[in-house]
Amino acid sequence: MDAALIALIVVAVLVIIVIAKSVTIVPQAQAKVVERLGRYSRTLSPGLSVLVPFVDRVRATIDLREQVVSFPPQPVITADNLQVGIDTVVYFQVTDPRLAVYGIANYITGMEQLTTTTLRNVVGGLNLEGALTGRDGINSQLRSVLDGTTGPWGLRVARVEIKAIDPPPSIQDSMEKQMRADRDKRAIILQAEGARQSAITTAEGEKAAAILSAEGKKQSAILEAEAERQSRILRAEGERAALYLQAQGQAKSIETVFQAIHDGKPDQGLLAYQYLQTLPQIAQGDANKMWIVPSEFSKALEGLANMGGAQEGKSWMDVEPSGDGAGARDGGLDTSSWFESQLPRAADQPEAKIELSSISDTAPAVPTPPPLAQVTQDVQDSGPAADPRNRVGSDDPDAPDGPPQLPPRS
């Protein structure tokens, strides 16, 4: 019994081993290369697969996902004899597991060596500055070479990137100094350009300010000149109106005096009295050192005595009024129109407005006063002098024989 049990256990173990050897499971995104009696048989896809026990075996399991391999920095000499360290990163994917297993012993090592040699060939034709600034070109050349070379290995190179380019410390110091000098240069240039633009802007502003100031002074001078012109015009108008009013007043005064004289009917006695009143005024004066009494002065005193009633007993102050009732006019003097200048107001005149027009175009029409000779003639024709009794040589017995004869001045 014991031997049969042992044999049964052995058979069960063998069956389990055979089943384990004949069944395999392939995970997703992986592939297994199967050999039969040492020769490539097939490639198992993901899932459950059955193998022939002790005949088929799995040679290798290949990862079909895209892989990333980073290679350590490699020393590379540039065209200007500078040694720099460049480390790269390669993105690749296995497209044919059979070629990846049988095409190359180790595709990772082969890709690393291929990348190093290709990188040295590409960077060896560039100087340091070209290598630092031409990374995109280096990446493209590396990818094209690697993709073309690793095709028989069942690989597809997707991308090749250069992680870093490390020049020697002395070169880095020189590059930093050069970069600093370039930045200082650009800063100085920008500062000079800013100062230039500031000076130009300031000059433009001063120019505009000067132009505006000149325009303002010009307008101010024009307005001041125009104001002075209008002021002189208005002042001249005022003086003209004042002179015209003064002339009107003098004309009215003369007319009133003449009318009063004609209404009073003066005689020789009144003229002699006026002559006596004028003599002291003649004697007055700083330049008069000696005053000679005229020879006719006694005759004037005699006429004044006769006026006082020395001979006839009747004084000149007792003269009866004239028969025509002359004296003060009925109703008194009409002075309502004495101060009417017949001129428009100064504010209503065109000269009061600030306009650039000539005086002749805007001067208001002012009535021209009549000549003095015509006024005098009108007064003589209309006043009491027109009375025949007041004329010299008239037939009126009451009329005086003529104007009194004043004694000549010596």
Phi, psi and omega in degrees: 000323181292320180292321179294322178294319180296318180296322178295319179296320179297317180296320179296320178295319180295319178298318179297318180296318180297317179297319179296323179286333185269348181241134177218148180242127179257121178292164179293144179067024174226164178217147180239133178267121184254133176248142175243116181055040175084006181238146182301129180252301181197174177245120182279132177272170181300137179133195180267130181229153181247132180246159175276118184299139176064009178240311179262145175214154180275118181282312182204152174251122185251135175274122183269000179283162178288132185246154180238125180235125178254126181261144180294162180302137179245135178288127182228136179259128181275179181292335179263026172060042175243133181266123181234153176257126183235125174248142187236163177229130182243132176252118183220168180213140178278119179261335180226103181299323181299314180291326179295331180273317186258346182281329181211148182293312180219103185289335178293313180294319179298321179292324179294314180293320178297321178295319181296312182294318179295321180296320179293323178293320182287312183286335180296337177269005180240151172278180185295317181294320177294324178290324180287326183263349184248046181292322181297320178294319178296318179297319180294316180295318178297317182295317181296319180291314182294319181294322179288329183277323183274003176299313177295348178270001183075029181242152173231117180275118181275311183211152173228124182236142174267118182287313184203150173237112186252104175283171178297157181302320180296321178292322178297320177296317179295320179295321177296318178296318178297316178297319178295319178296319179295319179293319176298320179297313179297323178295318179295318179297315179295321178295317178296319178296320177296318177297321179297313179297322178296317179297318179296315180297318178297318179296318178298318178296316178296321178298312179297320179296318179297319179297315179295320178296317178297318178298318178297317178296321178298312179297320179297316179297319179297315180294320177297317178297318180293319177297318177298319179298313180295323178297316178295321179297313180294322178295318178295321177297318178296316178296320179297316178296320179296316178298320180295318177295322178295318178296320177298317179297317178297320179296317178295322179296313179298317180298318180294317180296314179299319180295317179296321179296315180292325177291327179281348180050071181292149177239189184293329180294317179295321179294323178293322178295318176295325178296319179292326178288336182278335183301316178298325178293327176293323182287338180286151179138142181289333183276352182275112178263333182214136181238124182259126178283127182293159181289338181276003183294326179292323178293324178293322177293323178295319178294324179292325178292317177299325178296327179284356177094029180290325183260310186267348180078020181228126182275155178291343178280350179265021181290130179283153179294158183294156183292334181277007178072023180290146181171230174281137179296151178299131177088357179078187182277138177268105182251017184292330184252017182292323187250027175268109183276348181057029176250144176292160178297154181295326180290337181269356182281147179298335182290340180287343178270141181280090177225146179273076179227157182282157182292324183295334181277336186244357183292131179288154181283122181247129179296137181277124179293150180291155178299154181295325179297321180291320177297317180297318179295321178294320179295318179294324181286328185260345184274187179297343179293340178286349179292130181299335181288338180271355181276152179286131178082019179280167181277356181291125180294333181280347182289141179291157181292340181161174179294147180295141178272113179281144177294141179295146177276136179268000000 
